[in-house]
Amino acid sequence: MRRVAIVGAGIGGLTTAIGLQHAGWDVTVFERSGANTQAGAGLSLFGNAWRALDSLGVGDAVREIAGREQHTRAGQRRRDGRWLAVTPPHALRELRVVHRADLHRAFTAELRPGTVTYGKGIDRTPEGFDLVVAADGLRSRTRASWPGDPGLRYSGYTSWRAVTTRPVDLRDEAGESLGRGERVGLAPLPDGRVYWFGVASMPAGTRFDDEYAEVRRRFDGWHSPVAEVLDAIDPAALVRTDIFDLARPLATFARGTTVLLGDAAHAMTPDLGQGAAMAIEDAATLTHLLGSSPVDEALRAYDVVRRRRTQAVARRARAMGRLLQSRGPLRDLVLRLTPPAAVARQLAALQAWRAPGDRSDLAELQLPGSGIEKPEAGRPV
């Protein structure tokens, strides 16, 4: 039986563990933190994430905790509530928002007991494994040890995140509201609670004696129901995070029998809601390749196709963040004048990924004996 060590028990690490364990690998996950705890935040799962989850065999289990697809009015508003752009509903028909902790529990339940070892990180390549998957996040120690690690780049803005402690009526409206260098996002969870985030431009490392008081100072005057949502937040559960991505795209995701996955490989700003989806796509692609090719060939194929896909999405995410954080009237004009059909096309292209079992998403790589064929010209990656 082939053995794999997975470093990190986040979204990417756990979905990779599920895929490889189902495929017959002996899987050990090493998680540096000492407990199975996940910060209170919501995750957006678009259609591409659901196809990846289905290919890993866990789509139905996650749907049970995600509830039904949301039918809310969504898009961008001004801080006074006036709509700047409404996203066509059909472009979001597969979108669901789930609580990160619920998703983590669902993934862990799919694994054999004892698969995840908490309180044990990996500082050097472990011996006795056929493959090492480094899914150790934004500040990956594995990536940092590689030649050419570009380091991180501060986006220019920070975020606060929380999930309300009780249901709040969003009046069937969600999305982002925009101020001058500030944003608020609202998204309903299946049980009626609300995932909220606030974003503000400021120097990296800025901190406040009372983060919740700073949030109220900045956002209390925004349109309803922002204040009602903030009333329903536990100040102690508020999560503050400066937003970083990779300073430059990596030249490779694989070295020897070690491969980077998720944020360790392609940390991106959260402005497209695709960070978790990219990690799940990584897991689905890697699982498929390892089932049809030797490890070295599978990693070469994974490296090419996943760098192409994820680095393109990361560029788009950063561009969207710059637009939404801009302070001048041009931003609002761009949002108002962008045709809804163009928005729908952009979202469709973003979600156009298909599981490797549905078609070859695996670049122009005909690997010997792998069954991997060239994709048709013009097909999305």
BALOBA-1460 file (C-alpha; in Angstrom, 3 decimals):
// residues 381
<rec num="1" residu="m" x="0.000" y="0.000" z="0.000"/>
<rec num="2" residu="r" x="1.329" y="3.422" z="-0.947"/>
<rec num="3" residu="r" x="1.807" y="5.862" z="1.928"/>
<rec num="4" residu="v" x="1.194" y="9.611" z="1.886"/>
<rec num="5" residu="a" x="1.949" y="12.246" z="4.511"/>
<rec num="6" residu="i" x="-0.295" y="15.304" z="4.307"/>
<rec num="7" residu="v" x="0.895" y="18.401" z="6.146"/>
<rec num="8" residu="g" x="-2.057" y="20.495" z="7.276"/>
<rec num="9" residu="a" x="-5.649" y="19.619" z="8.169"/>
<rec num="10" residu="g" x="-7.367" y="22.509" z="6.449"/>
<rec num="11" residu="i" x="-9.754" y="22.300" z="3.508"/>
<rec num="12" residu="g" x="-7.095" y="21.194" z="1.021"/>
<rec num="13" residu="g" x="-5.387" y="18.728" z="3.322"/>
<rec num="14" residu="l" x="-8.577" y="16.996" z="4.398"/>
<rec num="15" residu="t" x="-10.080" y="16.731" z="0.921"/>
<rec num="16" residu="t" x="-6.821" y="15.277" z="-0.371"/>
<rec num="17" residu="a" x="-6.832" y="12.810" z="2.518"/>
<rec num="18" residu="i" x="-10.386" y="11.772" z="1.660"/>
<rec num="19" residu="g" x="-9.608" y="11.281" z="-2.008"/>
<rec num="20" residu="l" x="-6.434" y="9.278" z="-1.468"/>
<rec num="21" residu="q" x="-7.861" y="7.204" z="1.376"/>
<rec num="22" residu="h" x="-10.815" y="6.249" z="-0.820"/>
<rec num="23" residu="a" x="-8.287" y="5.344" z="-3.539"/>
<rec num="24" residu="g" x="-6.519" y="2.899" z="-1.224"/>
<rec num="25" residu="w" x="-3.602" y="4.954" z="0.065"/>
<rec num="26" residu="d" x="-2.361" y="4.753" z="3.651"/>
<rec num="27" residu="v" x="-2.940" y="8.373" z="4.711"/>
<rec num="28" residu="t" x="-1.469" y="10.271" z="7.666"/>
<rec num="29" residu="v" x="-2.371" y="13.934" z="8.196"/>
<rec num="30" residu="f" x="-0.135" y="16.045" z="10.430"/>
<rec num="31" residu="e" x="-1.703" y="19.212" z="11.871"/>
<rec num="32" residu="r" x="0.486" y="21.576" z="13.861"/>
<rec num="33" residu="s" x="-2.349" y="23.061" z="15.919"/>
<rec num="34" residu="g" x="-3.225" y="21.210" z="19.076"/>
<rec num="35" residu="a" x="-6.957" y="20.881" z="18.597"/>
<rec num="36" residu="n" x="-9.634" y="20.407" z="15.976"/>
<rec num="37" residu="t" x="-10.688" y="24.065" z="15.974"/>
<rec num="38" residu="q" x="-11.729" y="26.265" z="13.077"/>
<rec num="39" residu="a" x="-12.350" y="30.008" z="13.215"/>
<rec num="40" residu="g" x="-15.910" y="31.222" z="12.859"/>
<rec num="41" residu="a" x="-16.279" y="32.153" z="9.215"/>
<rec num="42" residu="g" x="-18.299" y="31.271" z="6.168"/>
<rec num="43" residu="l" x="-17.005" y="29.757" z="2.950"/>
<rec num="44" residu="s" x="-18.506" y="30.292" z="-0.494"/>
<rec num="45" residu="l" x="-18.804" y="27.130" z="-2.562"/>
<rec num="46" residu="f" x="-19.579" y="27.749" z="-6.227"/>
<rec num="47" residu="g" x="-20.363" y="25.165" z="-8.886"/>
<rec num="48" residu="n" x="-16.746" y="24.214" z="-9.504"/>
<rec num="49" residu="a" x="-16.289" y="23.384" z="-5.813"/>
<rec num="50" residu="w" x="-19.351" y="21.139" z="-5.866"/>
<rec num="51" residu="r" x="-18.115" y="19.237" z="-8.905"/>
<rec num="52" residu="a" x="-14.769" y="18.701" z="-7.197"/>
<rec num="53" residu="l" x="-16.481" y="17.516" z="-4.011"/>
<rec num="54" residu="d" x="-18.659" y="15.141" z="-6.027"/>
<rec num="55" residu="s" x="-15.592" y="13.699" z="-7.747"/>
<rec num="56" residu="l" x="-14.093" y="13.040" z="-4.297"/>
<rec num="57" residu="g" x="-17.293" y="11.317" z="-3.172"/>
<rec num="58" residu="v" x="-18.254" y="13.841" z="-0.479"/>
<rec num="59" residu="g" x="-20.577" y="16.212" z="-2.321"/>
<rec num="60" residu="d" x="-23.761" y="14.785" z="-0.816"/>
<rec num="61" residu="a" x="-22.341" y="14.836" z="2.719"/>
<rec num="62" residu="v" x="-21.476" y="18.515" z="2.363"/>
<rec num="63" residu="r" x="-24.861" y="19.333" z="0.831"/>
<rec num="64" residu="e" x="-26.473" y="18.012" z="4.004"/>
<rec num="65" residu="i" x="-24.799" y="20.771" z="6.025"/>
<rec num="66" residu="a" x="-25.012" y="23.432" z="3.322"/>
<rec num="67" residu="g" x="-28.777" y="23.368" z="2.965"/>
<rec num="68" residu="r" x="-30.549" y="24.422" z="-0.190"/>
<rec num="69" residu="e" x="-29.193" y="26.776" z="-2.801"/>
<rec num="70" residu="q" x="-29.834" y="30.388" z="-1.867"/>
<rec num="71" residu="h" x="-32.289" y="32.486" z="-3.845"/>
<rec num="72" residu="t" x="-31.314" y="35.944" z="-2.713"/>
<rec num="73" residu="r" x="-30.704" y="39.197" z="-4.498"/>
<rec num="74" residu="a" x="-26.940" y="39.615" z="-4.609"/>
<rec num="75" residu="g" x="-24.364" y="41.975" z="-6.019"/>
<rec num="76" residu="q" x="-22.766" y="45.249" z="-4.924"/>
<rec num="77" residu="r" x="-24.380" y="48.156" z="-3.097"/>
<rec num="78" residu="r" x="-23.234" y="51.507" z="-1.821"/>
<rec num="79" residu="r" x="-22.958" y="51.962" z="1.925"/>
<rec num="80" residu="d" x="-26.369" y="53.690" z="1.866"/>
<rec num="81" residu="g" x="-27.947" y="50.563" z="0.362"/>
<rec num="82" residu="r" x="-28.367" y="51.763" z="-3.203"/>
<rec num="83" residu="w" x="-27.629" y="48.926" z="-5.616"/>
<rec num="84" residu="l" x="-24.745" y="49.439" z="-8.005"/>
<rec num="85" residu="a" x="-24.906" y="46.031" z="-9.684"/>
<rec num="86" residu="v" x="-27.156" y="43.004" z="-9.286"/>
<rec num="87" residu="t" x="-25.707" y="39.633" z="-10.215"/>
<rec num="88" residu="p" x="-27.991" y="37.614" z="-12.514"/>
<rec num="89" residu="p" x="-29.571" y="34.897" z="-10.336"/>
<rec num="90" residu="h" x="-28.745" y="32.075" z="-12.757"/>
<rec num="91" residu="a" x="-25.036" y="32.888" z="-12.395"/>
<rec num="92" residu="l" x="-25.232" y="32.021" z="-8.687"/>
<rec num="93" residu="r" x="-27.623" y="29.092" z="-8.836"/>
<rec num="94" residu="e" x="-25.090" y="26.611" z="-7.452"/>
<rec num="95" residu="l" x="-23.620" y="28.917" z="-4.797"/>
<rec num="96" residu="r" x="-23.985" y="27.876" z="-1.184"/>
<rec num="97" residu="v" x="-22.312" y="29.321" z="1.897"/>
<rec num="98" residu="v" x="-21.250" y="26.967" z="4.691"/>
<rec num="99" residu="h" x="-19.671" y="27.488" z="8.080"/>
<rec num="100" residu="r" x="-15.992" y="26.556" z="7.986"/>
<rec num="101" residu="a" x="-16.237" y="24.578" z="11.230"/>
<rec num="102" residu="d" x="-19.193" y="22.563" z="9.906"/>
<rec num="103" residu="l" x="-17.277" y="21.793" z="6.720"/>
<rec num="104" residu="h" x="-14.222" y="20.717" z="8.698"/>
<rec num="105" residu="r" x="-16.336" y="18.341" z="10.808"/>
<rec num="106" residu="a" x="-17.968" y="16.863" z="7.709"/>
<rec num="107" residu="f" x="-14.595" y="16.198" z="6.107"/>
<rec num="108" residu="t" x="-13.119" y="14.703" z="9.273"/>
<rec num="109" residu="a" x="-16.099" y="12.351" z="9.571"/>
<rec num="110" residu="e" x="-15.258" y="10.920" z="6.134"/>
<rec num="111" residu="l" x="-11.807" y="9.801" z="7.303"/>
<rec num="112" residu="r" x="-10.881" y="6.712" z="9.267"/>
<rec num="113" residu="p" x="-10.344" y="7.363" z="12.993"/>
<rec num="114" residu="g" x="-6.762" y="8.297" z="13.746"/>
<rec num="115" residu="t" x="-5.999" y="9.610" z="10.274"/>
<rec num="116" residu="v" x="-5.315" y="13.131" z="11.586"/>
<rec num="117" residu="t" x="-2.599" y="13.690" z="14.182"/>
<rec num="118" residu="y" x="-3.069" y="17.026" z="15.974"/>
<rec num="119" residu="g" x="-0.313" y="18.920" z="17.718"/>
<rec num="120" residu="k" x="2.374" y="17.593" z="15.408"/>
<rec num="121" residu="g" x="3.832" y="19.646" z="12.597"/>
<rec num="122" residu="i" x="6.437" y="18.645" z="10.040"/>
<rec num="123" residu="d" x="9.603" y="20.738" z="9.747"/>
<rec num="124" residu="r" x="11.445" y="18.496" z="7.313"/>
<rec num="125" residu="t" x="10.459" y="15.957" z="4.702"/>
<rec num="126" residu="p" x="9.270" y="12.861" z="6.593"/>
<rec num="127" residu="e" x="10.801" y="9.515" z="5.718"/>
<rec num="128" residu="g" x="8.965" y="6.343" z="4.818"/>
<rec num="129" residu="f" x="6.316" y="7.952" z="2.606"/>
<rec num="130" residu="d" x="5.830" y="7.625" z="-1.134"/>
<rec num="131" residu="l" x="4.376" y="11.139" z="-1.322"/>
<rec num="132" residu="v" x="4.283" y="14.287" z="0.813"/>
<rec num="133" residu="v" x="1.447" y="16.764" z="0.240"/>
<rec num="134" residu="a" x="2.158" y="20.162" z="1.781"/>
<rec num="135" residu="a" x="-1.213" y="21.770" z="2.447"/>
<rec num="136" residu="d" x="0.099" y="23.910" z="5.282"/>
<rec num="137" residu="g" x="-1.509" y="27.156" z="4.283"/>
<rec num="138" residu="l" x="-0.602" y="30.747" z="3.547"/>
<rec num="139" residu="r" x="2.572" y="30.673" z="5.636"/>
<rec num="140" residu="s" x="3.662" y="27.243" z="4.444"/>
<rec num="141" residu="r" x="6.933" y="26.123" z="5.984"/>
<rec num="142" residu="t" x="7.392" y="23.700" z="3.133"/>
<rec num="143" residu="r" x="7.137" y="26.416" z="0.494"/>
<rec num="144" residu="a" x="9.425" y="28.681" z="2.516"/>
<rec num="145" residu="s" x="12.135" y="26.000" z="2.424"/>
<rec num="146" residu="w" x="12.109" y="25.780" z="-1.366"/>
<rec num="147" residu="p" x="14.472" y="27.826" z="-3.551"/>
<rec num="148" residu="g" x="12.674" y="30.727" z="-5.172"/>
<rec num="149" residu="d" x="9.915" y="31.096" z="-2.584"/>
<rec num="150" residu="p" x="8.523" y="34.571" z="-3.409"/>
<rec num="151" residu="g" x="7.181" y="35.260" z="0.058"/>
<rec num="152" residu="l" x="3.933" y="37.071" z="0.730"/>
<rec num="153" residu="r" x="2.566" y="40.385" z="-0.499"/>
<rec num="154" residu="y" x="0.230" y="42.532" z="1.570"/>
<rec num="155" residu="s" x="-2.879" y="43.497" z="-0.352"/>
<rec num="156" residu="g" x="-3.257" y="46.877" z="1.331"/>
<rec num="157" residu="y" x="-6.379" y="45.894" z="3.260"/>
<rec num="158" residu="t" x="-7.382" y="43.979" z="6.354"/>
<rec num="159" residu="s" x="-10.525" y="42.059" z="7.286"/>
<rec num="160" residu="w" x="-12.775" y="41.256" z="10.212"/>
<rec num="161" residu="r" x="-14.990" y="38.165" z="10.045"/>
<rec num="162" residu="a" x="-17.672" y="36.616" z="12.202"/>
<rec num="163" residu="v" x="-20.799" y="34.482" z="12.174"/>
<rec num="164" residu="t" x="-23.782" y="35.801" z="14.095"/>
<rec num="165" residu="t" x="-24.868" y="33.957" z="17.219"/>
<rec num="166" residu="r" x="-28.510" y="33.989" z="16.132"/>
<rec num="167" residu="p" x="-30.521" y="34.255" z="12.903"/>
<rec num="168" residu="v" x="-30.799" y="37.694" z="11.311"/>
<rec num="169" residu="d" x="-33.281" y="38.540" z="8.555"/>
<rec num="170" residu="l" x="-31.359" y="39.700" z="5.478"/>
<rec num="171" residu="r" x="-34.625" y="40.295" z="3.600"/>
<rec num="172" residu="d" x="-33.419" y="38.004" z="0.827"/>
<rec num="173" residu="e" x="-30.530" y="40.322" z="-0.018"/>
<rec num="174" residu="a" x="-26.824" y="39.536" z="0.204"/>
<rec num="175" residu="g" x="-23.487" y="40.454" z="-1.318"/>
<rec num="176" residu="e" x="-21.084" y="43.319" z="-0.719"/>
<rec num="177" residu="s" x="-21.594" y="46.969" z="0.167"/>
<rec num="178" residu="l" x="-18.889" y="49.458" z="-0.732"/>
<rec num="179" residu="g" x="-17.574" y="52.593" z="0.907"/>
<rec num="180" residu="r" x="-14.381" y="54.566" z="0.427"/>
<rec num="181" residu="g" x="-11.665" y="51.969" z="0.982"/>
<rec num="182" residu="e" x="-14.104" y="49.894" z="3.036"/>
<rec num="183" residu="r" x="-16.459" y="47.004" z="2.357"/>
<rec num="184" residu="v" x="-19.042" y="44.915" z="4.145"/>
<rec num="185" residu="g" x="-20.190" y="41.469" z="3.049"/>
<rec num="186" residu="l" x="-23.310" y="39.596" z="4.153"/>
<rec num="187" residu="a" x="-24.196" y="35.985" z="3.351"/>
<rec num="188" residu="p" x="-26.921" y="33.751" z="4.826"/>
<rec num="189" residu="l" x="-26.044" y="30.393" z="6.384"/>
<rec num="190" residu="p" x="-28.458" y="27.439" z="6.213"/>
<rec num="191" residu="d" x="-29.705" y="27.900" z="9.798"/>
<rec num="192" residu="g" x="-30.520" y="31.599" z="9.358"/>
<rec num="193" residu="r" x="-27.347" y="32.909" z="10.929"/>
<rec num="194" residu="v" x="-25.293" y="35.345" z="8.876"/>
<rec num="195" residu="y" x="-21.671" y="35.267" z="7.827"/>
<rec num="196" residu="w" x="-20.392" y="38.849" z="7.972"/>
<rec num="197" residu="f" x="-17.096" y="40.363" z="6.927"/>
<rec num="198" residu="g" x="-15.719" y="43.872" z="6.933"/>
<rec num="199" residu="v" x="-12.724" y="45.080" z="4.942"/>
<rec num="200" residu="a" x="-10.722" y="48.298" z="5.304"/>
<rec num="201" residu="s" x="-7.594" y="49.695" z="3.678"/>
<rec num="202" residu="m" x="-4.787" y="50.346" z="6.173"/>
<rec num="203" residu="p" x="-1.109" y="49.530" z="6.749"/>
<rec num="204" residu="a" x="-0.261" y="45.922" z="7.554"/>
<rec num="205" residu="g" x="-0.032" y="45.152" z="11.244"/>
<rec num="206" residu="t" x="-2.392" y="47.922" z="12.372"/>
<rec num="207" residu="r" x="-4.198" y="46.841" z="15.526"/>
<rec num="208" residu="f" x="-6.834" y="48.357" z="17.793"/>
<rec num="209" residu="d" x="-7.292" y="48.000" z="21.538"/>
<rec num="210" residu="d" x="-10.916" y="46.984" z="20.941"/>
<rec num="211" residu="e" x="-11.428" y="45.440" z="17.502"/>
<rec num="212" residu="y" x="-15.199" y="45.144" z="17.924"/>
<rec num="213" residu="a" x="-15.496" y="48.806" z="18.874"/>
<rec num="214" residu="e" x="-13.503" y="49.704" z="15.760"/>
<rec num="215" residu="v" x="-15.879" y="47.630" z="13.637"/>
<rec num="216" residu="r" x="-18.885" y="49.421" z="15.126"/>
<rec num="217" residu="r" x="-17.260" y="52.802" z="14.600"/>
<rec num="218" residu="r" x="-16.613" y="52.057" z="10.939"/>
<rec num="219" residu="f" x="-19.778" y="50.262" z="9.925"/>
<rec num="220" residu="d" x="-22.657" y="51.189" z="12.262"/>
<rec num="221" residu="g" x="-23.890" y="53.922" z="9.913"/>
<rec num="222" residu="w" x="-24.187" y="51.646" z="6.911"/>
<rec num="223" residu="h" x="-27.500" y="50.507" z="5.463"/>
<rec num="224" residu="s" x="-29.804" y="48.086" z="7.276"/>
<rec num="225" residu="p" x="-29.343" y="45.353" z="8.352"/>
<rec num="226" residu="v" x="-25.586" y="45.872" z="8.876"/>
<rec num="227" residu="a" x="-26.015" y="47.243" z="12.407"/>
<rec num="228" residu="e" x="-28.454" y="44.458" z="13.280"/>
<rec num="229" residu="v" x="-25.916" y="41.890" z="12.106"/>
<rec num="230" residu="l" x="-23.176" y="43.501" z="14.195"/>
<rec num="231" residu="d" x="-25.497" y="43.424" z="17.222"/>
<rec num="232" residu="a" x="-25.711" y="39.643" z="16.798"/>
<rec num="233" residu="i" x="-21.936" y="39.068" z="16.745"/>
<rec num="234" residu="d" x="-20.039" y="37.806" z="19.770"/>
<rec num="235" residu="p" x="-17.128" y="40.284" z="20.079"/>
<rec num="236" residu="a" x="-14.900" y="37.514" z="21.423"/>
<rec num="237" residu="a" x="-15.455" y="35.488" z="18.239"/>
<rec num="238" residu="l" x="-14.455" y="38.284" z="15.863"/>
<rec num="239" residu="v" x="-11.543" y="37.190" z="13.642"/>
<rec num="240" residu="r" x="-9.096" y="39.828" z="12.384"/>
<rec num="241" residu="t" x="-6.855" y="38.993" z="9.413"/>
<rec num="242" residu="d" x="-4.574" y="41.090" z="7.230"/>
<rec num="243" residu="i" x="-5.006" y="39.962" z="3.621"/>
<rec num="244" residu="f" x="-1.959" y="38.576" z="1.822"/>
<rec num="245" residu="d" x="-1.286" y="36.638" z="-1.338"/>
<rec num="246" residu="l" x="1.898" y="35.304" z="-2.921"/>
<rec num="247" residu="a" x="4.253" y="38.051" z="-4.037"/>
<rec num="248" residu="r" x="4.825" y="36.215" z="-7.332"/>
<rec num="249" residu="p" x="3.455" y="33.036" z="-8.888"/>
<rec num="250" residu="l" x="5.501" y="29.956" z="-8.075"/>
<rec num="251" residu="a" x="7.601" y="28.395" z="-10.823"/>
<rec num="252" residu="t" x="6.585" y="24.909" z="-9.696"/>
<rec num="253" residu="f" x="4.209" y="23.207" z="-7.269"/>
<rec num="254" residu="a" x="6.262" y="19.980" z="-7.092"/>
<rec num="255" residu="r" x="9.788" y="18.979" z="-6.109"/>
<rec num="256" residu="g" x="10.720" y="15.319" z="-6.036"/>
<rec num="257" residu="t" x="7.906" y="13.505" z="-4.233"/>
<rec num="258" residu="t" x="6.673" y="16.621" z="-2.408"/>
<rec num="259" residu="v" x="3.809" y="18.684" z="-3.798"/>
<rec num="260" residu="l" x="2.197" y="21.945" z="-2.678"/>
<rec num="261" residu="l" x="-1.578" y="22.236" z="-2.510"/>
<rec num="262" residu="g" x="-4.114" y="24.932" z="-1.592"/>
<rec num="263" residu="d" x="-2.879" y="28.208" z="-0.117"/>
<rec num="264" residu="a" x="0.606" y="26.753" z="0.240"/>
<rec num="265" residu="a" x="0.776" y="26.685" z="-3.559"/>
<rec num="266" residu="h" x="-1.342" y="29.622" z="-4.653"/>
<rec num="267" residu="a" x="-2.467" y="31.831" z="-1.777"/>
<rec num="268" residu="m" x="-4.863" y="34.414" z="-3.199"/>
<rec num="269" residu="t" x="-6.981" y="37.249" z="-1.886"/>
<rec num="270" residu="p" x="-10.565" y="36.242" z="-1.032"/>
<rec num="271" residu="d" x="-12.162" y="38.697" z="-3.451"/>
<rec num="272" residu="l" x="-13.650" y="36.044" z="-5.750"/>
<rec num="273" residu="g" x="-14.649" y="33.600" z="-3.004"/>
<rec num="274" residu="q" x="-12.568" y="30.902" z="-4.695"/>
<rec num="275" residu="g" x="-9.810" y="30.049" z="-2.219"/>
<rec num="276" residu="a" x="-11.477" y="26.945" z="-0.793"/>
<rec num="277" residu="a" x="-12.684" y="25.849" z="-4.220"/>
<rec num="278" residu="m" x="-9.169" y="25.989" z="-5.653"/>
<rec num="279" residu="a" x="-7.884" y="23.752" z="-2.849"/>
<rec num="280" residu="i" x="-10.692" y="21.245" z="-3.420"/>
<rec num="281" residu="e" x="-10.009" y="21.268" z="-7.162"/>
<rec num="282" residu="d" x="-6.342" y="20.607" z="-6.351"/>
<rec num="283" residu="a" x="-7.327" y="17.606" z="-4.247"/>
<rec num="284" residu="a" x="-9.638" y="16.180" z="-6.901"/>
<rec num="285" residu="t" x="-7.063" y="16.603" z="-9.667"/>
<rec num="286" residu="l" x="-4.208" y="15.116" z="-7.644"/>
<rec num="287" residu="t" x="-6.338" y="12.158" z="-6.572"/>
<rec num="288" residu="h" x="-7.318" y="11.403" z="-10.157"/>
<rec num="289" residu="l" x="-3.766" y="11.661" z="-11.477"/>
<rec num="290" residu="l" x="-2.310" y="9.436" z="-8.778"/>
<rec num="291" residu="g" x="-4.900" y="6.825" z="-9.642"/>
<rec num="292" residu="s" x="-3.799" y="6.642" z="-13.259"/>
<rec num="293" residu="s" x="-0.058" y="7.455" z="-13.258"/>
<rec num="294" residu="p" x="3.130" y="6.824" z="-11.273"/>
<rec num="295" residu="v" x="3.827" y="9.452" z="-8.628"/>
<rec num="296" residu="d" x="6.487" y="11.338" z="-10.582"/>
<rec num="297" residu="e" x="4.377" y="11.572" z="-13.736"/>
<rec num="298" residu="a" x="1.263" y="12.500" z="-11.763"/>
<rec num="299" residu="l" x="3.059" y="15.345" z="-10.008"/>
<rec num="300" residu="r" x="4.394" y="16.716" z="-13.292"/>
<rec num="301" residu="a" x="0.887" y="16.772" z="-14.739"/>
<rec num="302" residu="y" x="-0.603" y="18.271" z="-11.570"/>
<rec num="303" residu="d" x="2.052" y="20.989" z="-11.553"/>
<rec num="304" residu="v" x="1.320" y="22.139" z="-15.089"/>
<rec num="305" residu="v" x="-2.458" y="22.097" z="-15.023"/>
<rec num="306" residu="r" x="-2.959" y="23.455" z="-11.512"/>
<rec num="307" residu="r" x="-0.461" y="26.287" z="-11.872"/>
<rec num="308" residu="r" x="-2.222" y="27.395" z="-15.046"/>
<rec num="309" residu="r" x="-5.663" y="27.339" z="-13.461"/>
<rec num="310" residu="t" x="-4.947" y="28.683" z="-9.978"/>
<rec num="311" residu="q" x="-2.527" y="31.422" z="-10.941"/>
<rec num="312" residu="a" x="-5.056" y="32.807" z="-13.422"/>
<rec num="313" residu="v" x="-7.730" y="32.861" z="-10.711"/>
<rec num="314" residu="a" x="-5.308" y="34.509" z="-8.262"/>
<rec num="315" residu="r" x="-4.639" y="37.318" z="-10.751"/>
<rec num="316" residu="r" x="-8.359" y="37.894" z="-11.181"/>
<rec num="317" residu="a" x="-8.925" y="37.892" z="-7.426"/>
<rec num="318" residu="r" x="-6.277" y="40.529" z="-6.846"/>
<rec num="319" residu="a" x="-7.651" y="42.703" z="-9.663"/>
<rec num="320" residu="m" x="-11.142" y="42.463" z="-8.179"/>
<rec num="321" residu="g" x="-9.824" y="43.419" z="-4.758"/>
<rec num="322" residu="r" x="-8.105" y="46.493" z="-6.164"/>
<rec num="323" residu="l" x="-11.317" y="47.550" z="-7.889"/>
<rec num="324" residu="l" x="-13.558" y="47.050" z="-4.868"/>
<rec num="325" residu="q" x="-11.153" y="48.818" z="-2.490"/>
<rec num="326" residu="s" x="-10.679" y="51.835" z="-4.750"/>
<rec num="327" residu="r" x="-12.009" y="55.132" z="-3.428"/>
<rec num="328" residu="g" x="-12.949" y="57.151" z="-6.496"/>
<rec num="329" residu="p" x="-16.220" y="57.344" z="-8.463"/>
<rec num="330" residu="l" x="-14.769" y="55.258" z="-11.296"/>
<rec num="331" residu="r" x="-15.361" y="52.044" z="-9.344"/>
<rec num="332" residu="d" x="-19.078" y="52.715" z="-8.973"/>
<rec num="333" residu="l" x="-19.334" y="53.723" z="-12.624"/>
<rec num="334" residu="v" x="-17.636" y="50.511" z="-13.750"/>
<rec num="335" residu="l" x="-19.986" y="48.405" z="-11.630"/>
<rec num="336" residu="r" x="-23.098" y="50.244" z="-12.836"/>
<rec num="337" residu="l" x="-22.154" y="50.063" z="-16.513"/>
<rec num="338" residu="t" x="-20.990" y="46.439" z="-16.640"/>
<rec num="339" residu="p" x="-23.801" y="44.531" z="-18.394"/>
<rec num="340" residu="p" x="-25.341" y="41.736" z="-16.295"/>
<rec num="341" residu="a" x="-24.696" y="39.333" z="-19.164"/>
<rec num="342" residu="a" x="-20.975" y="40.109" z="-18.958"/>
<rec num="343" residu="v" x="-20.993" y="39.431" z="-15.211"/>
<rec num="344" residu="a" x="-22.748" y="36.115" z="-15.837"/>
<rec num="345" residu="r" x="-20.164" y="35.136" z="-18.454"/>
<rec num="346" residu="q" x="-17.297" y="35.960" z="-16.097"/>
<rec num="347" residu="l" x="-18.811" y="33.873" z="-13.312"/>
<rec num="348" residu="a" x="-19.509" y="31.004" z="-15.691"/>
<rec num="349" residu="a" x="-15.888" y="31.023" z="-16.859"/>
<rec num="350" residu="l" x="-14.681" y="31.031" z="-13.258"/>
<rec num="351" residu="q" x="-16.816" y="27.982" z="-12.475"/>
<rec num="352" residu="a" x="-16.095" y="26.154" z="-15.737"/>
<rec num="353" residu="w" x="-13.745" y="23.592" z="-14.186"/>
<rec num="354" residu="r" x="-14.785" y="19.983" z="-14.649"/>
<rec num="355" residu="a" x="-13.637" y="17.008" z="-12.633"/>
<rec num="356" residu="p" x="-10.881" y="15.017" z="-14.382"/>
<rec num="357" residu="g" x="-13.180" y="12.014" z="-14.607"/>
<rec num="358" residu="d" x="-15.637" y="14.059" z="-16.677"/>
<rec num="359" residu="r" x="-13.058" y="15.246" z="-19.221"/>
<rec num="360" residu="s" x="-9.333" y="15.799" z="-19.390"/>
<rec num="361" residu="d" x="-8.532" y="18.922" z="-17.428"/>
<rec num="362" residu="l" x="-4.941" y="17.834" z="-17.425"/>
<rec num="363" residu="a" x="-3.167" y="20.068" z="-19.889"/>
<rec num="364" residu="e" x="-1.422" y="19.050" z="-23.041"/>
<rec num="365" residu="l" x="0.278" y="16.139" z="-21.414"/>
<rec num="366" residu="q" x="-0.288" y="12.657" z="-22.841"/>
<rec num="367" residu="l" x="1.402" y="10.669" z="-20.083"/>
<rec num="368" residu="p" x="2.397" y="7.103" z="-20.993"/>
<rec num="369" residu="g" x="-0.281" y="4.671" z="-19.884"/>
<rec num="370" residu="s" x="-2.230" y="7.314" z="-18.007"/>
<rec num="371" residu="g" x="-5.221" y="7.753" z="-20.251"/>
<rec num="372" residu="i" x="-4.666" y="11.508" z="-20.115"/>
<rec num="373" residu="e" x="-5.427" y="13.110" z="-23.443"/>
<rec num="374" residu="k" x="-5.059" y="16.606" z="-24.791"/>
<rec num="375" residu="p" x="-8.048" y="18.861" z="-24.076"/>
<rec num="376" residu="e" x="-10.013" y="20.203" z="-26.989"/>
<rec num="377" residu="a" x="-8.860" y="23.597" z="-28.212"/>
<rec num="378" residu="g" x="-10.643" y="26.481" z="-26.559"/>
<rec num="379" residu="r" x="-12.019" y="24.489" z="-23.638"/>
<rec num="380" residu="p" x="-11.762" y="26.212" z="-20.247"/>
<rec num="381" residu="v" x="-9.295" y="25.212" z="-17.589"/>
